[in-house]
Amino acid sequence: MNRNALYAVIALLVAGLLVLGYFLYQERQQPEGIKIEMGEKGISIQTN
């Protein structure tokens, strides 16, 4: 494996970690408490 391929693999791994970190951050930012949704089936109330 030459150096350019190695750098490409490392860059892909770093990019994957950044994307994973972003999704985990977004998941933790979900508001705590009561979630109320109104849809076709009526009102839905969920607690977190």
N, C-alpha and C positions, 0 to 999 in steps of 0.2 A: 504494500500500500504506500503510495507516494505521499508527500507532505500535503499537497493540495486536497487530496481525498480525506486525509486525517483532519485537516482544518474544517472541511465541509461537514464531517461527521460531528465534530465538537460543536460547530455552530448550530447544527440541527438539534443536538441534545440541549444546548443552552436555550434555544428558542422554545423547545418543548417544555422545559422547566419554567420559563417565563409565562407561557400560556397557562400551564397548570397552576402556577401561583396566582395568576390573575383570576382564574375561575374559582379557586379556593377563597380568595379575598372577596369576590362578589357574593359567594355563598354565605360568608360570615356577615355580610352587610345587610342581610335580610332583616327587616324590622321585627322586633320582638313584640308580643302582645296578641291582640285579636285581629284576624284578617276577615273582612267581610266582602263577599263577592255576590254580585247580582247577575244571573244568567238566565238561560232559557228554562232551566229547571227550578227557578225560584232563587231564594236567598240562601247562601252558604256561609256559615260562620265557623271559623277554625281558630284554635288557640295555639300559640307557639310555645 
